[in-house]
């Protein structure tokens, strides 16, 4: 699944495999509440996960930011520090989107 960071179209199948795991578990949890609802929620989870992870990994978007290592931090330029900050902001955004989508799934399951 590490191929989801590839800059060419080779990212599609690894990212679909990654998304499929998340959608599969969403489906398994949601199916207890109804089959049609489980399909819809799994598709919602897969779609949001796919879009957010591609934005995070794409070199055109958030994937252009790089984290500093212990070694590179010693001689980092201000531009590298800025990139490091934005790398962590992008990770935070990624996790926030995933958590919000999980909360939406939970809300649909418990709303009755």
DRENVEXVO-794128 format. One record per residue: residue in three letters; x, y, z of N, C-alpha, C in turn. Coordinates in pm, 1 decimal, decimal comma, always signed. Layout:
N
+-----+----------+----------+----------+----------+----------+----------+----------+----------+----------+
|  aa |     n_xx |     n_yy |     n_zz |    ca_xx |    ca_yy |    ca_zz |     c_xx |     c_yy |     c_zz |
+-----+----------+----------+----------+----------+----------+----------+----------+----------+----------+
| ala |        X |        Y |        Z |        X |        Y |        Z |        X |        Y |        Z |
...
+-----+----------+----------+----------+----------+----------+----------+----------+----------+----------+
% end
This chain:
112
+-----+----------+----------+----------+----------+----------+----------+----------+----------+----------+
|  aa |     n_xx |     n_yy |     n_zz |    ca_xx |    ca_yy |    ca_zz |     c_xx |     c_yy |     c_zz |
+-----+----------+----------+----------+----------+----------+----------+----------+----------+----------+
| unk |    +81,4 |   -119,5 |     +0,0 |     +0,0 |     +0,0 |     +0,0 |    +86,0 |   +126,3 |     +0,0 |
| unk |   +215,7 |   +112,3 |    +13,4 |   +302,7 |   +229,0 |    +14,8 |   +307,2 |   +298,4 |   -120,9 |
| unk |   +265,2 |   +231,5 |   -225,3 |   +263,1 |   +290,8 |   -357,4 |   +162,1 |   +403,8 |   -371,5 |
| unk |    +80,7 |   +426,0 |   -268,1 |    -19,5 |   +532,4 |   -276,1 |    +44,3 |   +670,5 |   -283,0 |
| unk |   +174,7 |   +680,3 |   -260,8 |   +245,5 |   +807,5 |   -269,0 |   +310,7 |   +830,3 |   -405,4 |
| unk |   +294,7 |   +737,9 |   -499,0 |   +357,7 |   +752,8 |   -630,5 |   +303,6 |   +874,9 |   -702,7 |
| unk |   +390,8 |   +948,1 |   -772,3 |   +345,2 |  +1068,5 |   -842,0 |   +268,5 |  +1039,4 |   -970,8 |
| unk |   +290,0 |   +921,1 |  -1030,7 |   +219,2 |   +887,6 |  -1154,1 |    +88,3 |   +815,9 |  -1118,7 |
| unk |    +21,0 |   +763,4 |  -1219,1 |   -107,0 |   +696,5 |  -1195,3 |    -91,5 |   +561,4 |  -1126,3 |
| unk |    +30,1 |   +523,5 |  -1093,2 |    +53,0 |   +399,7 |  -1019,9 |     +1,4 |   +404,6 |   -876,9 |
| unk |    -41,8 |   +520,8 |   -831,5 |    -94,8 |   +535,0 |   -696,3 |   -233,5 |   +474,2 |   -681,3 |
| unk |   -307,0 |   +457,7 |   -791,6 |   -449,4 |   +423,7 |   -783,9 |   -473,1 |   +290,7 |   -713,5 |
| unk |   -409,6 |   +183,5 |   -756,5 |   -438,3 |    +52,3 |   -696,9 |   -390,6 |    +39,6 |   -552,3 |
| unk |   -270,6 |    +88,0 |   -517,7 |   -233,5 |    +84,8 |   -375,5 |   -327,4 |   +168,1 |   -287,9 |
| unk |   -368,3 |   +283,9 |   -338,1 |   -460,1 |   +367,5 |   -260,0 |   -597,1 |   +302,1 |   -249,6 |
| unk |   -643,4 |   +238,3 |   -356,5 |   -771,0 |   +165,8 |   -350,3 |   -764,4 |    +50,2 |   -251,0 |
| unk |   -649,9 |    -17,1 |   -244,1 |   -634,3 |   -124,9 |   -145,6 |   -643,2 |    -68,8 |     -3,8 |
| unk |   -576,8 |    +44,2 |    +19,5 |   -579,7 |   +108,5 |   +150,9 |   -722,2 |   +152,0 |   +186,7 |
| unk |   -787,3 |   +216,5 |    +91,9 |   -923,9 |   +264,1 |   +112,1 |  -1019,2 |   +146,2 |   +131,5 |
| unk |   -995,1 |    +39,1 |    +58,3 |  -1080,2 |    -79,1 |    +69,6 |  -1079,8 |   -140,5 |   +208,2 |
| unk |   -966,0 |   -137,1 |   +273,9 |   -957,7 |   -188,4 |   +411,9 |  -1048,1 |   -104,3 |   +503,1 |
| unk |  -1037,4 |    +27,8 |   +491,0 |  -1119,9 |   +115,2 |   +574,9 |  -1268,3 |    +98,2 |   +543,2 |
| unk |  -1302,0 |    +95,1 |   +416,2 |  -1442,2 |    +79,3 |   +376,5 |  -1496,3 |    -56,5 |   +419,7 |
| unk |  -1412,5 |   -158,7 |   +410,0 |  -1455,0 |   -292,8 |   +451,2 |  -1489,8 |   -300,1 |   +598,6 |
| unk |  -1407,5 |   -239,3 |   +681,6 |  -1437,5 |   -240,0 |   +824,8 |  -1558,3 |   -152,2 |   +856,9 |
| unk |  -1573,2 |    -41,4 |   +786,5 |  -1693,0 |    +41,1 |   +805,7 |  -1816,8 |    -39,9 |   +768,8 |
| unk |  -1810,0 |   -112,5 |   +658,9 |  -1922,6 |   -196,2 |   +617,7 |  -1954,0 |   -303,0 |   +722,5 |
| unk |  -1848,8 |   -370,4 |   +772,4 |  -1870,8 |   -476,9 |   +871,7 |  -1936,5 |   -424,8 |   +999,5 |
| unk |  -1899,5 |   -305,8 |  +1040,5 |  -1960,6 |   -247,0 |  +1159,9 |  -2103,4 |   -201,0 |  +1129,3 |
| unk |  -2122,0 |   -136,2 |  +1015,5 |  -2251,4 |    -76,5 |   +982,9 |  -2356,4 |   -176,8 |   +938,6 |
| unk |  -2316,2 |   -293,4 |   +891,6 |  -2413,6 |   -389,8 |   +839,0 |  -2510,8 |   -436,7 |   +947,2 |
| unk |  -2472,2 |   -426,2 |  +1071,8 |  -2563,1 |   -462,2 |  +1181,3 |  -2682,9 |   -367,8 |  +1187,6 |
| unk |  -2669,4 |   -251,4 |  +1126,4 |  -2775,4 |   -151,4 |  +1128,5 |  -2856,4 |   -150,1 |   +998,9 |
| unk |  -2817,4 |   -231,5 |   +903,2 |  -2890,1 |   -239,8 |   +776,7 |  -2794,1 |   -245,2 |   +659,4 |
| unk |  -2826,9 |   -330,3 |   +563,7 |  -2737,4 |   -354,6 |   +451,3 |  -2721,1 |   -231,1 |   +362,1 |
| unk |  -2833,7 |   -168,1 |   +323,6 |  -2825,4 |    -51,2 |   +235,4 |  -2748,6 |    +62,5 |   +301,1 |
| unk |  -2775,9 |    +84,6 |   +428,1 |  -2705,4 |   +189,7 |   +501,2 |  -2556,1 |   +157,5 |   +509,8 |
| unk |  -2522,7 |    +30,7 |   +529,4 |  -2382,3 |    -10,1 |   +537,8 |  -2309,9 |    +15,0 |   +405,8 |
| unk |  -2375,0 |    -14,4 |   +294,9 |  -2314,8 |    +11,2 |   +163,7 |  -2289,6 |   +161,0 |   +145,2 |
| unk |  -2390,2 |   +242,0 |   +176,5 |  -2376,7 |   +387,7 |   +160,7 |  -2266,5 |   +443,2 |   +249,4 |
| unk |  -2260,9 |   +399,4 |   +373,9 |  -2159,6 |   +451,2 |   +466,4 |  -2019,5 |   +404,4 |   +427,6 |
| unk |  -2007,9 |   +282,1 |   +378,7 |  -1877,5 |   +232,8 |   +333,9 |  -1830,4 |   +311,5 |   +211,7 |
| unk |  -1921,3 |   +341,5 |   +119,3 |  -1885,3 |   +422,2 |     +2,3 |  -1846,8 |   +564,6 |    +42,8 |
| unk |  -1919,8 |   +621,1 |   +138,0 |  -1885,8 |   +754,2 |   +189,7 |  -1745,8 |   +752,1 |   +251,9 |
| unk |  -1718,7 |   +652,4 |   +335,1 |  -1588,2 |   +640,6 |   +400,0 |  -1477,3 |   +623,3 |   +296,6 |
| unk |  -1501,9 |   +538,6 |   +197,7 |  -1401,7 |   +514,7 |    +93,6 |  -1374,1 |   +641,8 |    +13,2 |
| unk |  -1478,5 |   +713,0 |    -21,7 |  -1462,5 |   +834,4 |   -102,5 |  -1384,9 |   +941,8 |    -27,5 |
| unk |  -1424,6 |   +970,2 |    +95,7 |  -1353,7 |  +1073,8 |   +172,0 |  -1210,1 |  +1032,5 |   +199,8 |
| unk |  -1189,6 |   +904,9 |   +229,2 |  -1054,8 |   +855,5 |   +256,2 |   -967,6 |   +865,8 |   +131,4 |
| unk |  -1021,6 |   +828,2 |    +17,1 |   -946,3 |   +833,0 |   -108,5 |   -905,5 |   +976,7 |   -141,8 |
| unk |  -1001,6 |  +1067,0 |   -136,1 |   -973,9 |  +1206,6 |   -171,9 |   -871,6 |  +1267,7 |    -76,8 |
| unk |   -891,8 |  +1251,1 |    +53,4 |   -800,5 |  +1312,4 |   +150,0 |   -660,8 |  +1253,6 |   +140,2 |
| unk |   -650,3 |  +1122,3 |   +128,3 |   -517,1 |  +1061,2 |   +120,3 |   -444,8 |  +1099,9 |     -8,0 |
| unk |   -518,0 |  +1117,4 |   -116,6 |   -451,6 |  +1159,1 |   -240,9 |   -404,2 |  +1303,6 |   -231,2 |
| unk |   -484,3 |  +1389,1 |   -171,1 |   -441,4 |  +1527,8 |   -150,1 |   -317,5 |  +1530,9 |    -61,2 |
| unk |   -317,1 |  +1448,3 |    +42,8 |   -203,0 |  +1445,2 |   +135,3 |    -77,4 |  +1392,3 |    +66,3 |
| unk |    -90,8 |  +1297,9 |    -23,5 |    +25,9 |  +1233,2 |    -83,9 |    +73,5 |  +1299,9 |   -212,5 |
| unk |    -14,6 |  +1371,2 |   -279,7 |    +19,4 |  +1427,9 |   -409,9 |   +125,5 |  +1537,0 |   -398,2 |
| unk |   +225,9 |  +1528,5 |   -483,9 |   +332,9 |  +1629,1 |   -486,4 |   +279,9 |  +1766,3 |   -528,5 |
| unk |   +163,8 |  +1769,4 |   -593,5 |   +104,7 |  +1896,3 |   -633,9 |    +33,1 |  +1964,8 |   -518,0 |
| unk |     -0,7 |  +1889,3 |   -415,6 |    -78,6 |  +1944,5 |   -304,7 |     +2,0 |  +1933,1 |   -175,5 |
| unk |    -49,8 |  +1863,2 |    -77,7 |    +16,1 |  +1858,5 |    +53,3 |   +138,7 |  +1768,3 |    +56,3 |
| unk |   +154,7 |  +1681,5 |    -42,0 |   +269,2 |  +1591,6 |    -46,2 |   +401,2 |  +1660,7 |    -76,7 |
| unk |   +395,3 |  +1787,4 |   -112,3 |   +519,7 |  +1859,5 |   -142,2 |   +594,7 |  +1901,5 |    -15,9 |
| unk |   +529,7 |  +1894,2 |    +98,8 |   +593,3 |  +1932,4 |   +224,0 |   +666,6 |  +1812,7 |   +284,6 |
| unk |   +784,0 |  +1836,3 |   +337,2 |   +869,0 |  +1728,8 |   +389,0 |   +900,9 |  +1750,2 |   +536,4 |
| unk |   +903,2 |  +1641,0 |   +614,2 |   +941,3 |  +1654,1 |   +755,4 |  +1093,5 |  +1659,8 |   +768,9 |
| unk |  +1137,9 |  +1727,0 |   +871,5 |  +1280,6 |  +1728,8 |   +901,6 |  +1315,5 |  +1607,3 |   +985,8 |
| unk |  +1433,5 |  +1553,6 |   +963,5 |  +1484,5 |  +1447,0 |  +1047,6 |  +1577,8 |  +1510,1 |  +1150,1 |
| unk |  +1621,3 |  +1433,2 |  +1243,8 |  +1714,8 |  +1484,0 |  +1344,8 |  +1841,0 |  +1538,2 |  +1277,4 |
| unk |  +1885,0 |  +1468,7 |  +1174,4 |  +2007,3 |  +1509,3 |  +1105,1 |  +1986,6 |  +1636,1 |  +1021,3 |
| unk |  +1877,4 |  +1641,5 |   +945,0 |  +1856,2 |  +1758,3 |   +858,4 |  +1815,2 |  +1881,8 |   +936,9 |
| unk |  +1760,8 |  +1865,6 |  +1054,9 |  +1719,2 |  +1980,5 |  +1135,7 |  +1838,4 |  +2064,0 |  +1180,8 |
| unk |  +1954,7 |  +2002,4 |  +1191,3 |  +2074,1 |  +2072,8 |  +1238,8 |  +2116,7 |  +2183,8 |  +1143,0 |
| unk |  +2093,7 |  +2164,5 |  +1014,9 |  +2138,5 |  +2261,9 |   +914,4 |  +2023,8 |  +2313,2 |   +829,0 |
| unk |  +1901,3 |  +2301,4 |   +877,6 |  +1783,9 |  +2335,9 |   +797,2 |  +1773,7 |  +2486,2 |   +773,0 |
| unk |  +1730,0 |  +2519,3 |   +653,5 |  +1703,9 |  +2658,9 |   +617,9 |  +1564,6 |  +2696,6 |   +667,1 |
| unk |  +1533,7 |  +2825,1 |   +660,7 |  +1399,7 |  +2869,3 |   +703,2 |  +1292,2 |  +2807,9 |   +612,6 |
| unk |  +1323,9 |  +2788,0 |   +484,9 |  +1228,5 |  +2725,1 |   +392,6 |  +1202,3 |  +2579,3 |   +432,3 |
| unk |  +1305,2 |  +2509,3 |   +473,6 |  +1288,1 |  +2370,2 |   +517,2 |  +1206,8 |  +2363,7 |   +646,7 |
| unk |  +1226,4 |  +2459,0 |   +735,2 |  +1147,6 |  +2462,0 |   +858,3 |  +1001,1 |  +2490,5 |   +826,3 |
| unk |   +977,0 |  +2580,2 |   +730,7 |   +840,0 |  +2609,2 |   +689,5 |   +774,4 |  +2485,1 |   +629,8 |
| unk |   +849,7 |  +2413,1 |   +546,8 |   +798,8 |  +2289,1 |   +487,7 |   +768,2 |  +2187,0 |   +596,8 |
| unk |   +856,1 |  +2179,1 |   +697,6 |   +834,9 |  +2087,1 |   +810,1 |   +705,0 |  +2121,0 |   +883,4 |
| unk |   +683,5 |  +2250,0 |   +909,3 |   +559,6 |  +2291,6 |   +976,9 |   +437,2 |  +2251,9 |   +895,1 |
| unk |   +440,9 |  +2280,7 |   +763,9 |   +326,7 |  +2248,6 |   +679,5 |   +307,2 |  +2098,5 |   +664,2 |
| unk |   +415,8 |  +2021,6 |   +672,0 |   +401,9 |  +1875,7 |   +671,0 |   +315,2 |  +1831,6 |   +789,0 |
| unk |   +343,1 |  +1882,8 |   +906,6 |   +267,3 |  +1842,6 |  +1025,0 |   +125,4 |  +1897,5 |  +1023,3 |
| unk |   +107,4 |  +2017,4 |   +967,3 |    -29,2 |  +2068,9 |   +950,5 |   -108,9 |  +1977,9 |   +857,4 |
| unk |    -45,2 |  +1929,0 |   +751,0 |   -115,1 |  +1842,5 |   +655,7 |   -151,8 |  +1708,8 |   +719,4 |
| unk |    -63,8 |  +1657,0 |   +804,5 |    -96,7 |  +1532,9 |   +877,7 |   -216,7 |  +1557,9 |   +969,2 |
| unk |   -216,7 |  +1672,4 |  +1037,3 |   -328,5 |  +1706,5 |  +1125,2 |   -458,8 |  +1721,0 |  +1049,0 |
| unk |   -453,7 |  +1785,6 |   +933,2 |   -573,3 |  +1799,6 |   +850,1 |   -623,4 |  +1662,8 |   +805,1 |
| unk |   -532,2 |  +1578,6 |   +761,1 |   -566,1 |  +1443,0 |   +718,2 |   -639,1 |  +1367,6 |   +829,6 |
| unk |   -583,5 |  +1369,7 |   +948,9 |   -644,6 |  +1297,4 |  +1060,2 |   -776,9 |  +1359,8 |  +1101,9 |
| unk |   -786,8 |  +1492,8 |  +1094,9 |   -913,3 |  +1558,9 |  +1128,4 |  -1023,3 |  +1517,1 |  +1031,3 |
| unk |   -992,0 |  +1514,4 |   +902,8 |  -1091,6 |  +1473,2 |   +802,9 |  -1134,7 |  +1329,2 |   +826,5 |
| unk |  -1039,6 |  +1240,8 |   +856,2 |  -1075,0 |  +1100,6 |   +882,6 |  -1160,9 |  +1088,0 |  +1008,1 |
| unk |  -1126,4 |  +1162,0 |  +1112,1 |  -1205,1 |  +1155,3 |  +1235,8 |  -1344,6 |  +1212,6 |  +1216,3 |
| unk |  -1356,4 |  +1322,9 |  +1144,3 |  -1488,1 |  +1381,3 |  +1118,4 |  -1573,1 |  +1286,5 |  +1034,8 |
| unk |  -1512,8 |  +1221,3 |   +935,4 |  -1591,2 |  +1126,2 |   +855,0 |  -1635,2 |  +1007,2 |   +940,2 |
| unk |  -1550,8 |   +963,2 |  +1034,0 |  -1591,3 |   +855,6 |  +1125,6 |  -1706,7 |   +901,2 |  +1215,0 |
| unk |  -1700,7 |  +1025,0 |  +1261,8 |  -1810,2 |  +1076,5 |  +1343,8 |  -1940,3 |  +1086,7 |  +1264,6 |
| unk |  -1930,0 |  +1120,8 |  +1137,8 |  -2049,3 |  +1124,7 |  +1052,5 |  -2107,5 |   +984,4 |  +1036,7 |
| unk |  -2022,6 |   +885,7 |  +1015,6 |  -2069,1 |   +747,0 |  +1005,6 |  -2138,9 |   +706,3 |  +1135,7 |
| unk |  -2077,8 |   +735,5 |  +1248,9 |  -2137,2 |   +701,0 |  +1378,4 |  -2271,5 |   +770,9 |  +1395,2 |
| unk |  -2276,5 |   +899,2 |  +1358,3 |  -2402,6 |   +973,5 |  +1370,4 |  -2513,7 |   +906,7 |  +1289,6 |
| unk |  -2484,0 |   +865,0 |  +1166,2 |  -2585,3 |   +797,5 |  +1083,8 |  -2627,9 |   +664,6 |  +1144,8 |
| unk |  -2536,3 |   +597,4 |  +1213,5 |  -2570,8 |   +468,7 |  +1272,9 |  -2658,0 |   +482,1 |  +1397,4 |
| unk |  -2634,9 |   +583,5 |  +1478,3 |  -2706,1 |   +593,4 |  +1606,3 |  -2825,9 |   +687,3 |  +1603,6 |
| unk |  -2848,2 |   +755,6 |  +1492,2 |  -2959,1 |   +851,8 |  +1490,2 |  -3096,0 |   +787,3 |  +1488,8 |
| unk |  -3099,7 |   +658,6 |  +1465,0 |  -3225,1 |   +587,6 |  +1478,7 |  -3304,1 |   +565,8 |  +1359,7 |
+-----+----------+----------+----------+----------+----------+----------+----------+----------+----------+
% end
